[in-house]
Amino acid sequence: MVDKTEQEILATVRTLLALERNYLAEERTELAEFRAGLAILLIVPAATTVIAYVSSLLEVRYVLFFDIINFTLFAVLAVWGIWTIIHSRSKLKKIRKNKTLLKARECEFVSKSKTIRGLVGECIILEDVDELD
């Protein structure tokens, strides 16, 4: 039977594991944003090449107008893609730091009780915690 202090420790560990799950979801979201930024940067040259080709088929008086639109579109999308990548990377660094601290906290609480360590000790991966030491 688990006594009162072990129940409190187990409740704390469950809360910490739920927080870790939330950090994993945030990390997955930021990685998706990072991939979106990369995709934008990949699509920009192809899209502007198509616009430049179409504008070369038009009359001479419209070519300059389409070239300006093309360059503006290229610049805006490139800046947007780069900003998205940089923004998501900075958030990822913060999330990963918080996850590492949370993992250390989990290990601290799990090590307080032999019963709980036997239950969930093998489930907690200690690789991230070793980096803190």
C-alpha positions in Angstrom: 0.0 0.0 0.0 1.2 3.5 -0.8 1.3 5.9 2.1 0.3 9.6 2.1 3.7 11.0 1.2 4.1 8.6 -1.7 0.7 9.6 -3.0 1.7 13.2 -2.9 5.0 12.5 -4.7 3.1 10.4 -7.3 0.6 13.2 -7.8 3.5 15.7 -8.3 5.2 13.3 -10.8 1.9 13.0 -12.7 1.7 16.7 -12.9 5.3 17.0 -14.1 4.7 14.4 -16.8 1.6 16.3 -17.9 3.7 19.5 -18.2 6.3 17.5 -20.2 3.5 16.4 -22.5 2.5 20.0 -23.0 6.1 21.0 -23.8 6.3 18.2 -26.3 3.1 19.5 -28.0 4.6 23.0 -28.1 7.8 21.7 -29.5 5.9 19.8 -32.2 4.0 23.0 -33.1 7.2 25.1 -33.4 8.9 22.4 -35.5 5.9 22.6 -37.9 6.3 26.4 -38.0 10.0 25.9 -38.7 9.1 23.5 -41.6 6.6 26.0 -42.9 9.3 28.7 -43.0 11.6 26.4 -44.9 8.8 25.6 -47.3 8.2 29.3 -47.9 11.9 29.8 -48.7 11.8 26.9 -51.1 8.7 28.0 -53.0 9.7 31.7 -53.4 12.3 31.2 -56.1 10.1 28.9 -58.2 7.0 31.2 -57.9 8.9 34.3 -58.8 10.5 32.5 -61.8 7.0 31.6 -63.1 5.9 35.2 -62.7 9.0 36.4 -64.5 8.4 34.0 -67.3 4.8 35.0 -67.7 5.7 38.7 -67.6 8.2 38.2 -70.4 5.4 37.0 -72.6 3.4 40.2 -72.1 3.7 43.5 -73.9 6.8 45.6 -73.2 4.9 48.3 -71.3 3.7 45.9 -68.7 7.0 44.1 -68.2 8.5 46.7 -65.8 5.3 46.7 -63.7 5.4 42.9 -63.4 9.1 42.9 -62.6 8.5 45.3 -59.7 5.6 43.2 -58.4 7.8 40.1 -58.8 10.7 41.5 -56.9 8.4 42.8 -54.1 6.7 39.4 -53.8 10.1 37.7 -53.7 11.4 40.1 -51.0 8.3 39.9 -48.8 8.0 36.1 -48.9 11.8 35.6 -48.4 11.7 37.9 -45.3 8.6 36.2 -44.0 10.2 32.7 -44.4 13.4 33.8 -42.7 11.5 35.5 -39.9 9.4 32.4 -39.4 12.5 30.2 -39.1 14.3 32.5 -36.7 11.2 33.0 -34.5 10.5 29.2 -34.3 14.1 28.4 -33.5 14.2 30.9 -30.6 11.0 29.4 -29.2 12.4 25.9 -29.6 15.5 26.8 -27.6 13.3 28.0 -24.7 11.0 25.0 -24.9 13.9 22.5 -24.9 15.6 24.3 -21.9 12.3 24.1 -20.0 11.9 20.4 -20.9 15.4 19.7 -19.6 14.7 21.5 -16.3 11.4 19.7 -16.0 13.1 16.3 -16.6 15.5 17.1 -13.8 12.6 17.9 -11.5 10.9 14.7 -12.4 14.0 12.7 -11.5 14.3 14.5 -8.2 10.7 13.5 -7.2 11.0 10.0 -8.5 14.2 9.4 -6.5 12.4 10.4 -3.3 10.4 7.1 -3.1 11.7 3.6 -3.8 8.2 2.4 -4.7 7.6 5.2 -7.2 11.1 4.7 -8.6 10.2 1.1 -9.2 7.0 2.1 -11.0 8.1 4.9 -13.3 11.9 5.1 -12.9 12.6 3.1 -16.0 10.1 5.2 -18.0 12.0 8.4 -17.5 14.9 8.9 -19.9 17.8 10.5 -18.1 19.8 11.6 -21.1 18.7 15.2 -20.9 19.3 15.4 -17.2 22.9 14.2 -17.6 23.6 17.3 -19.7 22.8 19.6 -16.8 25.5 18.1 -14.6 
